[in-house]
Amino acid sequence: MSNASDHWGKTKSLLFKTLAIWAFFSFVVHWFGGALNSGSFPGGYFMAGMGAQIAFAVLIFWFVAKQGQIDDEHGVSE
């Protein structure tokens, strides 16, 4: 039972880290999108949006790799 609770604890920790990173790229980056604008290039929000999408794709692969390591460590991998 201890192994299952340890696995769930590490999985929850990874989930909360992932959600924090997601929230950062969803909200915080876009709050400062206006600062990227200049007189000759008003595309700050566009750049923030494109960067966020790249970050989300990288975040998915990172999450899957870390979850796979946790599963392997506790003997519940596929």
Backbone bond lengths (Angstrom), bond angles and torsions (degrees), N, CA, C in turn:
res aa  C-N    CA-C-N  psi(-1)  N-CA   C-N-CA  omega(-1)  CA-C   N-CA-C  phi
1 M - - - 1.449 - - 1.522 110.72 -
2 S 1.319 116.45 -32.28 1.459 120.40 -179.80 1.524 110.42 -65.14
3 N 1.346 116.43 -37.32 1.457 120.31 179.77 1.527 110.36 -63.46
4 A 1.332 117.12 -40.34 1.466 120.73 179.90 1.526 110.84 -67.46
5 S 1.313 117.74 -41.22 1.461 119.55 -179.68 1.532 111.07 -70.71
6 D 1.323 117.98 -33.54 1.457 121.48 175.92 1.532 110.26 -66.77
7 H 1.335 115.99 -42.01 1.466 120.58 177.60 1.521 110.41 -61.84
8 W 1.316 116.99 -45.33 1.456 120.28 -179.34 1.528 111.13 -66.61
9 G 1.315 117.70 -37.12 1.463 120.64 177.77 1.520 111.94 -62.31
10 K 1.325 116.75 -44.47 1.469 120.25 178.83 1.527 111.14 -68.31
11 T 1.337 116.87 -35.79 1.456 120.63 178.31 1.528 110.54 -66.73
12 K 1.333 117.46 -42.04 1.465 120.42 177.62 1.519 111.15 -64.40
13 S 1.316 117.07 -40.66 1.456 120.66 178.36 1.528 110.92 -60.71
14 L 1.323 116.52 -44.39 1.463 121.10 178.00 1.523 110.48 -63.53
15 L 1.315 117.01 -40.16 1.463 120.97 179.13 1.524 111.43 -61.39
16 F 1.324 117.29 -45.94 1.459 120.29 -178.92 1.532 111.78 -67.57
17 K 1.332 117.41 -35.68 1.465 120.20 175.46 1.531 110.30 -63.96
18 T 1.324 115.77 -43.07 1.458 120.73 179.79 1.521 110.98 -64.07
19 L 1.322 117.19 -42.25 1.462 120.49 178.91 1.527 111.77 -65.87
20 A 1.333 117.24 -35.50 1.464 120.14 177.51 1.529 110.79 -65.76
21 I 1.320 116.66 -42.78 1.467 120.17 177.88 1.520 109.97 -65.10
22 W 1.327 117.11 -41.93 1.461 121.47 178.07 1.535 110.77 -60.00
23 A 1.330 117.13 -46.01 1.468 121.08 -179.79 1.525 110.75 -62.27
24 F 1.329 116.96 -39.35 1.466 120.58 178.33 1.522 110.46 -58.99
25 F 1.333 116.97 -50.27 1.460 119.92 -177.40 1.520 112.28 -75.26
26 S 1.326 118.55 -21.43 1.458 120.82 178.32 1.519 112.23 -79.80
27 F 1.322 117.72 -38.98 1.456 120.76 -171.39 1.532 113.85 -115.06
28 V 1.313 117.32 -53.82 1.465 121.19 -171.67 1.527 111.38 -64.00
29 V 1.307 117.38 -44.22 1.463 120.17 -178.82 1.525 110.42 -61.37
30 H 1.319 117.13 -39.24 1.463 120.16 -177.91 1.533 112.20 -74.00
31 W 1.314 118.09 -25.00 1.461 119.77 175.57 1.519 111.22 -62.31
32 F 1.316 116.76 -31.20 1.453 121.44 -178.62 1.530 112.48 -101.15
33 G 1.319 117.12 11.66 1.456 120.57 179.22 1.511 112.60 -63.00
34 G 1.325 117.29 -33.62 1.459 120.62 179.01 1.512 112.79 -64.66
35 A 1.314 117.40 -27.59 1.468 120.94 179.50 1.520 111.54 -68.90
36 L 1.322 117.34 -20.12 1.460 120.60 178.88 1.525 112.15 -80.16
37 N 1.323 116.60 -14.86 1.458 120.30 -179.26 1.521 110.68 -71.42
38 S 1.321 114.75 146.31 1.464 120.67 173.07 1.527 106.84 -138.00
39 G 1.289 116.67 173.02 1.459 119.96 -179.10 1.516 112.83 -60.43
40 S 1.315 116.43 -37.01 1.461 119.84 -177.08 1.532 113.12 -92.51
41 F 1.326 117.99 -14.03 1.469 120.15 -178.43 1.524 109.54 -141.28
42 P 1.328 117.79 95.20 1.462 120.18 -178.10 1.529 112.80 -92.89
43 G 1.299 118.79 41.84 1.463 121.11 -175.42 1.506 114.28 -108.75
44 G 1.319 118.02 30.57 1.465 120.32 -176.27 1.517 113.79 -61.89
45 Y 1.328 117.24 -42.90 1.457 119.78 -179.31 1.524 111.02 -70.50
46 F 1.320 116.47 -34.81 1.456 120.19 175.71 1.528 110.22 -62.14
47 M 1.322 116.61 -45.45 1.464 120.34 179.64 1.524 110.86 -64.38
48 A 1.332 117.13 -39.79 1.460 120.40 178.28 1.522 110.28 -64.12
49 G 1.323 117.02 -40.81 1.464 120.67 179.38 1.516 112.49 -65.76
50 M 1.326 116.80 -43.15 1.463 120.06 179.73 1.531 110.93 -67.63
51 G 1.318 116.13 -40.28 1.464 119.63 177.72 1.516 111.51 -64.20
52 A 1.333 116.95 -37.55 1.464 120.71 178.88 1.522 110.47 -64.81
53 Q 1.317 117.53 -40.74 1.467 119.92 179.47 1.527 111.65 -64.33
54 I 1.312 116.54 -39.15 1.473 119.92 175.99 1.527 109.66 -64.42
55 A 1.331 116.14 -43.29 1.466 120.21 179.42 1.525 110.90 -62.22
56 F 1.339 118.21 -38.42 1.469 121.20 179.04 1.526 110.80 -64.76
57 A 1.320 117.45 -41.41 1.462 120.56 178.78 1.525 110.88 -63.73
58 V 1.327 117.13 -43.75 1.466 121.19 177.52 1.528 110.35 -64.54
59 L 1.333 116.40 -39.13 1.461 121.48 179.83 1.523 111.65 -61.71
60 I 1.323 118.27 -38.53 1.459 121.27 178.54 1.521 110.50 -62.40
61 F 1.325 117.27 -48.13 1.459 120.28 -178.84 1.529 111.33 -65.57
62 W 1.330 116.75 -37.95 1.472 120.43 177.45 1.520 110.43 -63.50
63 F 1.334 116.96 -45.23 1.459 121.18 -179.59 1.527 111.04 -60.83
64 V 1.311 117.21 -45.45 1.467 121.01 -178.84 1.523 110.85 -63.16
65 A 1.330 117.30 -41.40 1.462 120.69 179.45 1.526 110.93 -64.79
66 K 1.340 116.99 -45.05 1.473 120.02 -179.79 1.531 111.26 -66.89
67 Q 1.330 117.75 -39.64 1.457 120.33 179.15 1.525 109.93 -66.21
68 G 1.313 117.08 -36.93 1.458 120.32 175.73 1.521 111.88 -62.45
69 Q 1.328 117.23 -39.07 1.470 120.63 176.84 1.521 110.93 -64.78
70 I 1.325 116.78 -41.84 1.467 120.14 178.90 1.521 110.15 -64.22
71 D 1.334 116.85 -43.20 1.464 120.73 179.41 1.529 111.38 -63.03
72 D 1.333 116.70 -42.95 1.469 120.62 178.60 1.524 111.11 -63.00
73 E 1.324 115.94 -40.76 1.452 121.03 -178.71 1.536 112.10 -62.19
74 H 1.321 116.15 -31.96 1.475 120.38 -176.84 1.519 113.16 -104.53
75 G 1.322 117.46 5.14 1.454 121.02 174.56 1.528 114.92 73.60
76 V 1.306 117.34 28.36 1.460 119.91 179.16 1.524 111.71 -120.69
77 S 1.321 117.61 20.89 1.461 120.22 -179.14 1.528 109.62 -75.26
78 E 1.312 113.40 164.54 1.477 118.83 -178.25 1.499 111.31 -79.99
